[in-house]
C-alpha cells in the first residue's frame, strides 16, 4: 500500500473534477479510490446546491463531508445530515437583489434546497443549468426581491446568470458596493454569486481539515475559477487546472493538466503519495 503525503485533497467539481461533458473519467475515479483506501481524505467543495452534489459524490463512492453553496452548507455524504449552514438574512438578500434588479440582470435565489428564479423557463441557459445540475427551478413572477421579502426567505446564496461580456461589470459593481459585507465571486463565465461573508471555499477547507484533525500543512486544494481562490491560497498546495482562469493560475502553486485530461488524477499522483 502506498504511503500518503498530503492527507487532505479538496476539489472543486464543475470544470475541475468532471470533464466538459460532465462525466468523471475512470482514471479519476480510480485515483480517488486508491487515495482514500490508502488513508487519504478526499472532499468535494462546490457552488452547487446540496441536492445537486450529493448524488454525484455518492456515485463516486465518497464518504465523509461535502461542501455546497461555496461553503454556506457542509453535510455528511452518507446521511445527508447538515452539520453547518449559513444564510443571507431576508433584509440583506432583498438589498442585494434590488441592486441586481436595478442593473437589469436576472437572479437565482437558493433557499432551503429550492432554486427560485425570475429567468423565463424557455431561456436556453436556464435549461442547460437545470440539465447540468439536475435541479428544476421554481419560476417567480415579478421581482425576486419582493418574493424573498413576502415569503421571508433566508437564502444560502444568490446568483446572477449573465452574458459573458457582462460578468465583469456586474462582479465589479457588486464587489464595490457589497464586498466588505458579503462574499462576491464568479464560478463560471456566466455566473456572479453572492454568499454570506466568510462562507467561502477557503473557510470550508479549514473546517474540513479541523474536522478530520489534519493540519493545513498537509492539504491540497484544486479548482478552475475565481470562487476557488480562497481555498487555493489557504491550502498548503494550491492547484489550478489547465483550463482555469488566468487569475487562479497566477495564484496557484502548481498548474495541472486540464479537467478533460484527468487533472485530479494527476494531482493525486503528484501530491497524494510519497
VENSUL-V216196 format. One record per run of one state. SS is the DSSP state (alpha for helix, beta for strand, coil for the rest). FROM is the first residue (numbers start at 1). TO is the last residue. If there is no record, write none. Layout:
BEGIN
SS:FROM:TO + SS:FROM:TO
END
This chain:
BEGIN
coil:1:3 + beta:4:4 + coil:5:7 + beta:8:11 + coil:12:12 + alpha:13:17 + coil:18:25 + alpha:26:37 + coil:38:40 + beta:41:45 + coil:46:49 + alpha:50:59 + coil:60:64 + beta:65:68 + alpha:69:71 + coil:72:72 + beta:73:76 + coil:77:81 + beta:82:85 + coil:86:87 + beta:88:88 + coil:89:89 + alpha:90:102 + coil:103:107 + beta:108:111 + coil:112:113 + beta:114:117 + coil:118:123 + alpha:124:133 + coil:134:137 + beta:138:139 + coil:140:143 + alpha:144:151 + coil:152:154 + beta:155:155 + coil:156:156 + beta:157:161 + coil:162:163 + alpha:164:178 + coil:179:181 + beta:182:188 + coil:189:190 + beta:191:196 + coil:197:200 + alpha:201:212 + coil:213:215 + alpha:216:218 + beta:219:223 + coil:224:225 + alpha:226:234 + coil:235:236 + beta:237:240 + coil:241:245 + alpha:246:251 + coil:252:253 + beta:254:255 + coil:256:258 + alpha:259:261 + coil:262:262 + alpha:263:272 + beta:273:273 + coil:274:274
END
